[in-house]
Each structure stands twice: as C-alpha cells, then as structure tokens.
Amino acid sequence: GTDIAQLKARQLKSADFLLFTHIIAMDSSNLADIQRMKPARSDTELHLLLDFAEGRAGQSVADPYYSGDAAFDVTWADAWAGAQGLVAYLKTKS
C-alpha cells in the first residue's frame, strides 16, 4: 500500500563515494560489491541496513521477489526496523 511510483533506482557510481557520507546496502552480496568499488581516498561509511536494527547486525533484508505477497510484509518490517535504527544512528553523528 505504499506508493513509490515517484522513486527511481540507479546504479551506484564511483563519484557517489565522494558525494555521500554513508552508503547502505540491503544484502551482503551488494555490500561486498560496494566495498570493492570504494576508492581508497573515500571516507564513506558502508553498512548493511540491518546493522542498525537491534540484534540484526550482519543480516540481510529479506528478499521477497520469489516468495509471494506475504514475504513483502517481512521485507517491509526489515526495512522499517533498519531505517529507524539508521535515523537514530545519524542523529548521534550530527
């Protein structure tokens, strides 16, 4: 029920490591790819989203793609928990 029609995804670019202070991955495979892309001169912090959810560090957000509609509820709960934790973390940094 969440309208995301106005949002668009794009590929990560090497310039992003100079523009952003944090880059967040949803799963460990993508995090590994991002870590390989990160230039040595970049101070960008790289994390999994669930690193910010209590008791979930190192876990990937559930991928609902092949699991049916009910799995999207689990993914949404993962994303929500990670996002809330990320906001709390970023507030401590400012």
N, C-alpha and C positions, 0 to 999 in steps of 0.2 A: 503494500500500500504506500510505499514511499516513492514519490515522484523524483526520478533522477534524469529525466529527459534532457534537461539543460546541461548536464555534465558530460564531459568528453575526456576520454583517456588518451594518453600519448606515450610514446616510448621515452624512457629516460635518456637524457643527453649528457655528455661529459661536462658541458657548461653548467649543468644543474648542481654539480659538486662545488661550484664557486658561488652559486646564487643562493643555495638553501643551507640552513644550519642543521637540518635533520631530514633524513630520507628514511621512510618507514616501509618495510616490506610485509606482505601478508603471509608469506611462507618461506621456509628455509631455503628452498631452491632459488627463489628470486633474490633472497638476501645474499646468497653465495654469488650470484651473477653480479649483483650491485657491488659487492666487495671487490670483485675482480676489476670492475670499471673504475673504482675510486682512484683518482690521481693521488700520488704521494703528498702533494702540496695542499690537499684539501683537509679542512678541519671538520667537515660534515660528519655528524653522528649518524651511524647506521644502526637500525634496530628492527626487530620483529614487532609488529603491533602488539602482540600479546605479551611482550616483555613488560608492558605497562599495566597489565591486568594481574592483580594479586594471585600468586600461586600458579601463574601460567607462563612464566619466563621460559623462552626457548621453544614454545609451542607455536604451531602454525594455525592460522584461521581456517576453520573447516571449509572445504571446497564443496559446494552443493551441486556442482554442474551436472553430475551424472546420477544424483541421488533423489530427485523428485522435489516437489514443492516444500515438504516438511523440513527438508535439510536447510532451506533458506532461512528458516527461523533460528536454527543453530548458528548459522553463519552471521546473521544479524546480531545475535546475542554476543558472539565473539567480537565482532567489530565494535559494538557498543561498549563492551567492557574495556577493550583496548583503547578506544577513543577517550573514554572517561579518565582512564589512567594516564594517557598521554597528556591530556589537558592539565591534570594535576601536576605532572612532571614539569611541563613547560612553565607553569605558574611559579614553580620553585626556581627556575632559571632566570626569571625576569626581575 
